[in-house]
Amino acid sequence: MQGIKVSICVPVYGGEKYIAQCARSLFGQTYGNLEFVFVNDCTKDRSIEVVRQVIEEFPQRKDALRIVDHDRNRGLAASRRTGVEHATGDFFLYIDEDDYLEQDAIRQYVACAEETGADIVMADHNFVMKDGVVPHYDAVPADKDEYVRMLLTRKASIEIWGRLFRRSFVIGHGLFAPEGLDLSEDYVLIPRMVYDADRIAKVDACLLNYVRYNEDAGSRKVRRKGLETTARAMKLLEAFFTRVPDAADYTEVLKRAKLYNKVTMYGLAAKADYDFIRPLYPEVSVWHTSIETKYKLLLTLASWGLDSLVFRAISLFKK
């Protein structure tokens, strides 16, 4: 029997240095019933050529490879949507071109999906650093509402990659980030996905390897446009959770989420862009909202325009 068909969707733009490792990890999976949808977002390098070269090492997988070309560069959110729209699997998984899977990853995801009937199957992951690998274990509470609150306040991993999704569930609920929202597209989707899912499950193993030493990755270089999309993501989440039937249950957590979003932006931004962040969310009182004292202090320093102290505090938080 073929079993559940899984589509692996890979957005491709500027990943020539890393995509061979990614492709080998996909084509070399122990699970059989796979298709591989690489979305060429008008990459200017040899990434697609490298994929075509690597597939020659796996002749049994050649018929499962699909390369979809955009006619113009449309960004990460659009590329992910294109991948799902061209996929034919029962489930799909996003992976970025500079990351890679453990060889037995898809088999473990599928086994969990079959056992639980989940719409979303998640797993732990490794951070791959220049000097070694650091495993990251993500606690997922049994209470789905509590999990949504953790995601909104960034107390749980919000990455969209490395999760197995039921394709009919995602398409049926229209769970795609708006085109152009290429930073925080994970954040705008994962809380909504978990809220809408009938069942969520987790594999307690590190199945995806997230490469942290790629200095070309979009998340390493956040400038004004990225901050604007991060602020937009918060607006979209607020719009969603103020329309749900139990919206009153999310009033307070949305206040905390806004402040955590602001802290996140300070952590990503150059000092020159602090002026964009400072006036956000004036309706939320820092000292009357239940966030950690260190973040209250940081946001207070920022409100006073003490940017050098804010920058130094963020550097300490990252250590």
N, C-alpha and C positions, 0 to 999 in steps of 0.2 A: 504493500500500500504506500501511496505517496504521502499521505498525511497532510497536515495543514501547510498551505503554501505561504511563504514569507517573502516579501519584497524588501530589499535593503536599498534605501534611497540616499544618494550621495551628491550633495551640491558641489560643483567643481568650479573653482576660480582661484588661480594662482597657487595651486598646491603641488607643483611639480616636484619639489624637494621631498615630499612626504607621501605622495599618493601611491607609490609602488607598495610600500609597507601596508597601507590601508587595504589596497586591492588584494594583495596576497592573503591577508587575514580574512577577507570575505570569501574569495574563491576557494580557500582551503578549509572552509567550515566542514565539520563532520556531518552536519545535517544536509539532506539531499534536496528537498523540494524548495529551491530558492530561485529568485530572480534578482538581478542587480540593475538598478536604474541610476545611471550616472547622468546628472543634469549639467550640461555644458553651458555655463552662464557667460558665454563669450570670453572664456579665459584667454589670456594673451600669451601663455606659455605652452609647454609641451605636455600638460597634464593628461589630456585625452589620448595623445599618442602613447604615453607611458601605460595607461590602462589597457590599450589595445596590445601592447607588447606583453604585459603581464598575463593577460588572458591566454596567450599562447602556451604558457606553462601549465594551464589547466584545461586541456581540450574538451573534457567532459562538461565544462561549464560554459562553453562558447555560445551555445544556443540560449543560455539564460541571461546573457549580457544585453542590456539595452542602453543606448546612448541617445539622450534627447537634447537637442540643440535649441537654445534660445536665440531669437533673431537679434536681440540686443541685451546688454547687461541689465538685469532686473533686480539683482540683489538676492540675499540669502533667503528671506521669507518667501519670495516668489519661486525660488529654485526648489525649496522644500515642498511647496504646494504642487509644483509641476511634477515632482517625483511621485507624489501620492496619486495625482490624477492619471499618470501614465502607468501606475503599478496595477498588477492584476492579482496580487496575493490576498489571502484572507486577513493576514496581519502584515504590518510593515514596521520597519525600524529606521530611524534617521542615524546616520553617522557622518561626521565631518571628515574631510579628505586627509586631515593630518592626524587622525586618531585610528585606532585599530582594535579588533575584537580578539578575545581569547578563542582558540580553535574550536572549542566545544560550546561556545556561547549560544548560538541559535538553538541547538538541541535542548539546552537547559531552559531557555525562554519558552519554547514550544511545550515542553513537558509541563511547565508550570501553568501555561494557558489552558492546556487540555485538562489538567487536574482541577483547576479552579473555575474555569469559565469566565475569567477576568477580561475586561475591556482593555486594561492597561497592566502590563507586567514590567516591573522595574527590577533593577539589580544594583549592586554596589559597583564601584569603579576604582581604577588606579590612577593616581596622578603620576605621570612619567616625567621626572625631572632630569636635568643634565647629569646629576650625580646619583640617581637611583629612582626607585619606585616607592610611592607612598600610598597605601591603600586608604580608601575613603568609604566608611560604612555609614549608610543613611538609615536612621531610625524612621520607620513608618508606623504610626499609631493605628490601632485597630479601628478607632473611631474616625470615620472619614471626614466628619465636620472638623475635628481637631486637626487633621492633616491639612485640610484646606487653609485653616488659620495659620498653621506653621508655614505653608508655602507663601501665603500673602505677606507674612512678616519675615520671610527669608530665613526661617529657622530650619528649613529642610531644603535639600537640593532642588533647584528649579530648572535644571537643564532638561531640554527636550530630547537630546540625543541619548542613546543607550537605553531606551524604553521601547518595549514592544506594544504596538497599538493595534486594536481591531480596526480594520480599515472602514468597515461599514459604520462603526460608531463615530469615527472622526468625520467622515463625509456627511453622515446623517445630521450631525450637530454643527456642521460648518466650522470645525475647529482648526482654523488657519489664521496665522497672523496677517495683518494687512500688508500688502506689497509696499516695500520701502521701509518697513519697521524691522531693520536688520540688526539692531542691538536691543536686548530685552524682549525679543520675540518669544524666548522661552518663558519669561516671567508673565507675559500677557496671556499665555496659553495654558500652562500647567495647572494653575489653580482652577481655571474653568474646566479643564479636562477632568480633573479629579472630582470636582463638584458634579459634573454630568454623568460620570461613570457609574454603572450599576455595581461593578465589582473591581477591586484593585488587588493585585497580588505582587509578591516580591520573591526573587531568587536571592538567597543569602550567599552571594559569591560575587567577586569582582570580575565582571564579564567584559567590560570595556576599558581600554587604556586611553586616557586623555593626555595628550602630549602638551606639557606646559612650557617647553623650551622653544616653541615656534614663535619667534618674535614678530613674524609677519601676520599672525592671527589678528582678526579684527578686534577681539576683546582686549588686546594689549594696547591699542592706540585709540583712546576715546577722546574725541574732541567735541566741539559744540553740537554737531549733528547727532552724535551718539547720545549726548545728554538730552537733547530734545526728544529723541525717540524713547529714552528711558522715562522721561516725564509723561510722554504720550501713553506709554504702556500703563502707567498708574491711572491715567484718566479712563482708559478703556476698561481696566479692571473695576474701577469704581462704578462706571456706568453699568457693567454687567451685574455686580453684586448689589446694586441698589434697585435692580429690577426683578431679582429672584423672589419667589414666594416668601422665603424666610429672611428677607433683606434686613429686618430689624436686628437679627442675630449677628450681622456683620458690621454694624455701625461703628463700634469701638475698635474692632480689629482693623478696619480701613484707616482709622486715624493713626494707629501704630504703623500700619503699612506705609503710609505717606512719609512718616518720619524715617523709617528704615530705608525707604527709597531715596530720601534726601541724603542720608548717611552714605549709602552706596554710591551715589553720584559724586559726592566729595571724594570718595576713595578712588574713583576712576578718573577724575578730572585733573587737568592742569590748573594751577592757581589762577591763570588768566581767565578761566571760565567760572570761577566761584561766583561772580556777579550774576550769572544766569541762575544758579542754584539758590542763592540766598533768599529771594522773595517767594519761593515756592511754598505752597500750603500755609498761608497766613492764618487760615481758619483753625489750625490745629495748635493747641497750646503745648509747648515742649514740656513744661514742668507739671502739667496736669494730665499727661499721657503716660501710660505704664511702659516705658522703655528703660533700658539700663542707664544708670547715672552717667557712665562715661560718655554715652551718646548724647544725653541731655547737655552735658558740659560742652561737647564738641559743637553741637548746634547753637548753643548760646554764644560761644566764642565766634562762630561764623556770623551770627546775627549782629555782633558788635564790629564786624569787619576786621577781626584779628586773624587774617588769612595765614600769616606765617605760623602762628600757634596751631591753627587748624591743620596745616600741612604736617607739622611735626607730630601732632597727636595721631593723625592717620598713619604715619610711618611707624609709630609705636604699636598701634593696633594690629598692624600687619605682621609684626614680629612674633 
